[in-house]
Amino acid sequence: MKKAKLSLKLIPLLLLIIIKVKAQQHNMADMKGMEMNDTSSMKMQMNSGYSLNLPMNRDGSGTAWLPDAAPMYGIMLNSGKWMYMLHGNIAPRFTSQDFTNKGSRGANKLDAPNWFMAMGQRQVGQKGLFHFNVMLSADYFTEGGNGYPLLFQTGESWKNVPLVDRQHPHDLFSELAASYSYSFNKKTDLSFYIGYPGEPALGSTAFMHRPSALSNPDAPIGHHWNDGTHITFGVATLGLRLYKFKIEGSSFTGREPDENRLDFDKPKFDSWSGRLSYNPSKNWALEVSHGFIKSPELLHPDENVNRTIASAIYSKPFAGKQFLNVTALWGLNKYKNQDGQNTALLEADYRLKKLDLYTRYEWVQKSREELNLDENLYGEDTLFPVNALTFGLNYDLFHIGKIRVAAGGQLSWYHTNNRLDNLYGKNPYAGEVFLRIYPSLMKMK
């Protein structure tokens, strides 16, 4: 009888032990793939937005691929079945284009190029994945409607005047996109992406999302040869991954965003593109793409562009929070009855703990029309080769939680045909000093 009473008294104790063990098991399951570390609050495992079988490191802009070894900067959050990530970049600065006053086309400005992004995803069933992207930019408010000064930059317009030697501001709503992917097995995925606005399968990862360009506040002067379609009002992309390859096709609106940076432009789906991506290892991301873009420029509605791009991105992590990121790309814009216009870019970034060193070299063929030159003086179909070389650095000063503040500066040198010396001077220089505010490096498992 005493044994029976003792057994009854032990039952609540055993139940309590069982409950505690189950709770610990549940907590361990929730924490699987997460570890504490000193670069972000947790080491987290998050899938690519377009495959349950790929790491999130592979996601660039739109549906473009980065190497699996690429570093990621952001803040992770989770809520139930949902996983979220926040990231962005803002660079308050003073920039001086042609600070030696060699020509008449330089300008100075205080501004702050910026972008902010939120992503979320959740698994749907055993093999499905739903994902969304929201990207915003306050460029219109920090730079104005005509953007910021940048020698030899061309593309888009302000008050019906083409923007020359200036980088246009990006739209407030730079991406509102959703996707669904289905994994047939570990080597095969089918994905569908739709954006308004979004980014078609054309070119490499856009410059503001490339690890080799994150620290540079300036857009490449070949921006409209590679990633000028990264804000497209109306895009739908179908993609199929087969092991290390992915083939994609997009239908999208060819017209670039209009001068009103706060509205939503009319979708037309009058253009198309295709891209083949190949990641042979965790360190490399290769792509080749081609697209037909109908009437991209507001001021030249009768001109269509055939654009071809090939690129290679390399990422290599080292011990002690060190990374090397390199991008090489070539782009070609071909207009009807005109010679093709080429661009080539090579940029690199080396991160050494708090210090970041970067460089960019570009060679771009700019037309007389793009540079807004007098036809009688320079000829109708003249192409001017422009060389631009930049060296820069930034250094982390302090951090507040997961947000870091760095101070930096860069120097750029330009060289072009001596026929333009009367406008730009011989080999003009540009420089800038800036703060960079960005999220901490995440340690991805």
DOFI-547454 format. One line per field, with one value per residue (C-alpha): x, y, z; residue in one letter; chain; residue number from 1. Coordinates in steps of 0.05 Angstrom, whole numbers. Layout:
// DOFI-547454
X <- c(X,...)
Y <- c(Y,...)
Z <- c(Z,...)
code <- c(a,...)
unit <- c(A,...)
pos <- c(NUM,...)
***
This chain:
// DOFI-547454
X <- c(0,57,90,26,19,92,81,21,63,117,68,64,140,149,99,137,202,171,142,210,245,194,201,277,270,222,270,328,288,271,344,371,414,422,483,506,564,598,580,505,460,452,480,419,402,354,337,343,278,274,294,288,354,399,427,402,473,459,404,425,376,312,325,399,450,510,563,542,604,582,576,508,493,425,381,343,275,228,155,122,129,155,228,245,308,320,378,398,451,454,515,510,567,600,618,659,661,721,748,808,760,791,725,655,614,632,590,591,536,516,470,457,446,405,361,324,298,253,244,201,187,152,149,85,74,134,163,136,164,131,176,167,213,200,253,247,293,289,335,283,284,360,383,326,294,359,399,472,532,574,619,603,540,479,408,336,314,290,240,244,319,366,408,482,539,487,460,385,349,315,240,210,181,240,213,147,154,130,152,133,181,171,227,219,282,348,373,311,268,215,202,155,170,125,141,108,161,211,274,275,325,374,446,483,462,448,506,477,470,537,586,642,604,570,620,620,566,568,533,576,576,557,495,449,489,481,429,388,326,330,268,216,142,114,156,142,198,196,258,281,342,377,432,484,448,387,351,302,255,222,167,171,158,214,203,248,214,187,207,155,194,135,83,71,81,36,56,61,98,126,197,231,296,330,387,430,464,517,549,605,626,608,658,632,569,569,514,500,436,402,340,299,278,224,228,268,280,223,256,269,205,222,289,291,352,380,422,472,510,560,587,627,625,676,671,723,718,780,790,778,719,758,726,749,694,707,660,677,624,615,553,530,473,454,407,377,423,478,543,538,561,603,621,670,675,723,711,738,727,771,742,791,751,732,771,742,784,753,767,729,752,705,711,647,631,587,553,550,475,482,533,488,540,530,522,554,617,624,589,525,548,612,628,673,711,710,758,742,784,764,800,765,762,718,729,677,675,623,559,492,464,466,474,544,571,634,673,702,728,745,782,764,804,774,805,770,781,819,763,724,779,743,684,715,788,844,838,790,788,729,729,682,680,622,592,564,507,492,473,524,551,509,541,503,507)
Y <- c(0,47,30,46,113,129,112,159,215,203,211,287,290,245,286,349,318,294,364,396,347,358,433,428,384,435,492,453,442,516,534,485,522,582,597,657,695,763,791,785,760,692,645,627,581,612,585,621,656,613,544,503,470,531,580,651,676,658,710,774,825,802,728,736,690,707,657,615,642,715,754,777,840,845,833,767,761,702,694,626,597,662,684,757,796,871,905,969,1023,1098,1142,1215,1249,1307,1291,1335,1315,1349,1381,1408,1448,1423,1426,1455,1393,1377,1394,1388,1363,1343,1283,1212,1155,1101,1039,997,926,876,804,749,676,614,542,519,445,399,426,496,563,632,693,769,829,902,952,1027,1086,1157,1182,1232,1266,1263,1279,1314,1298,1305,1258,1267,1291,1235,1250,1214,1182,1181,1155,1177,1250,1307,1360,1331,1343,1282,1270,1276,1274,1256,1192,1191,1180,1113,1106,1106,1038,1002,931,901,829,759,690,617,559,484,435,370,344,371,386,412,473,511,584,640,713,773,846,914,939,883,861,817,762,807,821,807,825,901,944,962,888,863,848,879,946,953,1002,1048,1102,1115,1076,1050,1095,1031,1023,1024,970,918,932,991,947,931,975,954,968,901,838,763,711,636,598,526,503,439,425,480,513,558,581,638,676,743,786,858,932,962,1036,1060,1094,1163,1228,1220,1178,1169,1137,1070,1070,1034,961,940,873,892,867,800,771,704,686,625,623,573,567,516,521,560,615,630,657,662,686,705,740,775,819,860,926,966,1041,1046,1122,1171,1223,1172,1130,1102,1071,999,964,894,884,827,816,766,768,731,743,712,710,682,684,681,672,731,763,775,771,782,798,809,823,824,839,859,891,910,957,950,1000,991,1015,1035,1004,969,1005,964,968,929,931,901,916,886,894,867,867,862,864,937,962,957,971,974,992,996,1003,1016,1025,1049,1073,1134,1163,1236,1235,1206,1259,1313,1338,1384,1341,1394,1394,1321,1282,1242,1171,1185,1139,1164,1113,1132,1102,1110,1084,1090,1073,1078,1055,1058,1040,1020,1073,1044,1004,1011,942,911,977,999,1067,1074,1133,1131,1167,1153,1183,1174,1188,1194,1191,1199,1224,1290,1319,1326,1363,1430,1403,1357,1378,1329,1271,1301,1277,1266,1254,1246,1235,1199,1161,1092,1066,992,928,880,819,757,690,642,567)
Z <- c(0,17,-49,-86,-50,-65,-139,-141,-111,-164,-223,-220,-214,-274,-314,-297,-319,-385,-398,-386,-432,-487,-479,-485,-547,-577,-562,-592,-655,-660,-650,-701,-750,-702,-658,-620,-652,-648,-716,-710,-655,-685,-737,-778,-835,-885,-952,-1018,-1035,-1098,-1073,-1010,-1029,-1036,-984,-980,-995,-1068,-1075,-1109,-1137,-1170,-1185,-1202,-1168,-1125,-1101,-1041,-1006,-1014,-948,-925,-885,-852,-792,-785,-752,-747,-727,-728,-798,-826,-832,-847,-864,-865,-898,-933,-942,-935,-949,-926,-963,-999,-1071,-1118,-1191,-1225,-1162,-1200,-1245,-1309,-1347,-1345,-1331,-1260,-1198,-1122,-1077,-1007,-1013,-988,-1037,-1003,-1007,-956,-964,-928,-948,-920,-935,-910,-932,-966,-957,-962,-1027,-1037,-1017,-1018,-1017,-1022,-1031,-1014,-1034,-1021,-1037,-1012,-1067,-1091,-1023,-1010,-1081,-1117,-1183,-1223,-1179,-1161,-1202,-1234,-1292,-1358,-1328,-1375,-1375,-1361,-1356,-1312,-1336,-1406,-1409,-1413,-1350,-1369,-1320,-1267,-1237,-1235,-1169,-1158,-1148,-1078,-1093,-1125,-1117,-1095,-1116,-1097,-1118,-1111,-1121,-1121,-1108,-1146,-1113,-1085,-1155,-1190,-1175,-1214,-1194,-1214,-1198,-1209,-1192,-1197,-1197,-1203,-1240,-1302,-1316,-1351,-1328,-1265,-1194,-1193,-1168,-1100,-1082,-1109,-1052,-1094,-1098,-1031,-1003,-1064,-1061,-1136,-1191,-1248,-1309,-1348,-1305,-1366,-1400,-1345,-1291,-1317,-1317,-1242,-1230,-1280,-1272,-1292,-1297,-1295,-1294,-1300,-1278,-1278,-1237,-1258,-1207,-1217,-1275,-1279,-1342,-1338,-1384,-1369,-1399,-1375,-1389,-1430,-1412,-1356,-1295,-1311,-1277,-1222,-1172,-1125,-1170,-1205,-1280,-1329,-1341,-1414,-1417,-1486,-1476,-1462,-1436,-1423,-1376,-1364,-1296,-1273,-1204,-1213,-1139,-1076,-1097,-1167,-1200,-1276,-1323,-1395,-1415,-1472,-1477,-1524,-1491,-1525,-1521,-1456,-1459,-1450,-1496,-1552,-1556,-1625,-1603,-1581,-1551,-1556,-1494,-1483,-1418,-1391,-1320,-1268,-1193,-1145,-1069,-1021,-945,-902,-827,-782,-818,-882,-951,-1023,-1073,-1147,-1206,-1280,-1333,-1405,-1434,-1504,-1524,-1597,-1631,-1700,-1756,-1707,-1683,-1616,-1553,-1505,-1432,-1390,-1314,-1263,-1190,-1126,-1051,-995,-925,-868,-803,-795,-856,-926,-989,-1058,-1130,-1195,-1267,-1325,-1400,-1433,-1503,-1496,-1558,-1578,-1566,-1495,-1476,-1506,-1554,-1614,-1677,-1721,-1678,-1660,-1716,-1716,-1697,-1659,-1600,-1545,-1502,-1429,-1377,-1303,-1246,-1172,-1107,-1040,-969,-908,-835,-783,-728,-682,-680,-646,-639,-708,-744,-763,-780,-822,-849,-918,-980,-1052,-1111,-1184,-1247,-1317,-1386,-1453,-1524,-1526,-1568,-1503,-1466,-1477,-1437,-1386,-1385,-1393,-1344,-1293,-1221,-1174,-1099,-1041,-967,-934,-877,-890,-847,-858,-820,-790,-825,-814,-800,-844,-830)
code <- c(m,k,k,a,k,l,s,l,k,l,i,p,l,l,l,l,i,i,i,k,v,k,a,q,q,h,n,m,a,d,m,k,g,m,e,m,n,d,t,s,s,m,k,m,q,m,n,s,g,y,s,l,n,l,p,m,n,r,d,g,s,g,t,a,w,l,p,d,a,a,p,m,y,g,i,m,l,n,s,g,k,w,m,y,m,l,h,g,n,i,a,p,r,f,t,s,q,d,f,t,n,k,g,s,r,g,a,n,k,l,d,a,p,n,w,f,m,a,m,g,q,r,q,v,g,q,k,g,l,f,h,f,n,v,m,l,s,a,d,y,f,t,e,g,g,n,g,y,p,l,l,f,q,t,g,e,s,w,k,n,v,p,l,v,d,r,q,h,p,h,d,l,f,s,e,l,a,a,s,y,s,y,s,f,n,k,k,t,d,l,s,f,y,i,g,y,p,g,e,p,a,l,g,s,t,a,f,m,h,r,p,s,a,l,s,n,p,d,a,p,i,g,h,h,w,n,d,g,t,h,i,t,f,g,v,a,t,l,g,l,r,l,y,k,f,k,i,e,g,s,s,f,t,g,r,e,p,d,e,n,r,l,d,f,d,k,p,k,f,d,s,w,s,g,r,l,s,y,n,p,s,k,n,w,a,l,e,v,s,h,g,f,i,k,s,p,e,l,l,h,p,d,e,n,v,n,r,t,i,a,s,a,i,y,s,k,p,f,a,g,k,q,f,l,n,v,t,a,l,w,g,l,n,k,y,k,n,q,d,g,q,n,t,a,l,l,e,a,d,y,r,l,k,k,l,d,l,y,t,r,y,e,w,v,q,k,s,r,e,e,l,n,l,d,e,n,l,y,g,e,d,t,l,f,p,v,n,a,l,t,f,g,l,n,y,d,l,f,h,i,g,k,i,r,v,a,a,g,g,q,l,s,w,y,h,t,n,n,r,l,d,n,l,y,g,k,n,p,y,a,g,e,v,f,l,r,i,y,p,s,l,m,k,m,k)
unit <- c(A,A,A,A,A,A,A,A,A,A,A,A,A,A,A,A,A,A,A,A,A,A,A,A,A,A,A,A,A,A,A,A,A,A,A,A,A,A,A,A,A,A,A,A,A,A,A,A,A,A,A,A,A,A,A,A,A,A,A,A,A,A,A,A,A,A,A,A,A,A,A,A,A,A,A,A,A,A,A,A,A,A,A,A,A,A,A,A,A,A,A,A,A,A,A,A,A,A,A,A,A,A,A,A,A,A,A,A,A,A,A,A,A,A,A,A,A,A,A,A,A,A,A,A,A,A,A,A,A,A,A,A,A,A,A,A,A,A,A,A,A,A,A,A,A,A,A,A,A,A,A,A,A,A,A,A,A,A,A,A,A,A,A,A,A,A,A,A,A,A,A,A,A,A,A,A,A,A,A,A,A,A,A,A,A,A,A,A,A,A,A,A,A,A,A,A,A,A,A,A,A,A,A,A,A,A,A,A,A,A,A,A,A,A,A,A,A,A,A,A,A,A,A,A,A,A,A,A,A,A,A,A,A,A,A,A,A,A,A,A,A,A,A,A,A,A,A,A,A,A,A,A,A,A,A,A,A,A,A,A,A,A,A,A,A,A,A,A,A,A,A,A,A,A,A,A,A,A,A,A,A,A,A,A,A,A,A,A,A,A,A,A,A,A,A,A,A,A,A,A,A,A,A,A,A,A,A,A,A,A,A,A,A,A,A,A,A,A,A,A,A,A,A,A,A,A,A,A,A,A,A,A,A,A,A,A,A,A,A,A,A,A,A,A,A,A,A,A,A,A,A,A,A,A,A,A,A,A,A,A,A,A,A,A,A,A,A,A,A,A,A,A,A,A,A,A,A,A,A,A,A,A,A,A,A,A,A,A,A,A,A,A,A,A,A,A,A,A,A,A,A,A,A,A,A,A,A,A,A,A,A,A,A,A,A,A,A,A,A,A,A,A,A,A,A,A,A,A,A,A,A,A,A,A,A,A,A,A,A,A,A,A,A,A,A)
pos <- c(1,2,3,4,5,6,7,8,9,10,11,12,13,14,15,16,17,18,19,20,21,22,23,24,25,26,27,28,29,30,31,32,33,34,35,36,37,38,39,40,41,42,43,44,45,46,47,48,49,50,51,52,53,54,55,56,57,58,59,60,61,62,63,64,65,66,67,68,69,70,71,72,73,74,75,76,77,78,79,80,81,82,83,84,85,86,87,88,89,90,91,92,93,94,95,96,97,98,99,100,101,102,103,104,105,106,107,108,109,110,111,112,113,114,115,116,117,118,119,120,121,122,123,124,125,126,127,128,129,130,131,132,133,134,135,136,137,138,139,140,141,142,143,144,145,146,147,148,149,150,151,152,153,154,155,156,157,158,159,160,161,162,163,164,165,166,167,168,169,170,171,172,173,174,175,176,177,178,179,180,181,182,183,184,185,186,187,188,189,190,191,192,193,194,195,196,197,198,199,200,201,202,203,204,205,206,207,208,209,210,211,212,213,214,215,216,217,218,219,220,221,222,223,224,225,226,227,228,229,230,231,232,233,234,235,236,237,238,239,240,241,242,243,244,245,246,247,248,249,250,251,252,253,254,255,256,257,258,259,260,261,262,263,264,265,266,267,268,269,270,271,272,273,274,275,276,277,278,279,280,281,282,283,284,285,286,287,288,289,290,291,292,293,294,295,296,297,298,299,300,301,302,303,304,305,306,307,308,309,310,311,312,313,314,315,316,317,318,319,320,321,322,323,324,325,326,327,328,329,330,331,332,333,334,335,336,337,338,339,340,341,342,343,344,345,346,347,348,349,350,351,352,353,354,355,356,357,358,359,360,361,362,363,364,365,366,367,368,369,370,371,372,373,374,375,376,377,378,379,380,381,382,383,384,385,386,387,388,389,390,391,392,393,394,395,396,397,398,399,400,401,402,403,404,405,406,407,408,409,410,411,412,413,414,415,416,417,418,419,420,421,422,423,424,425,426,427,428,429,430,431,432,433,434,435,436,437,438,439,440,441,442,443,444,445)
***
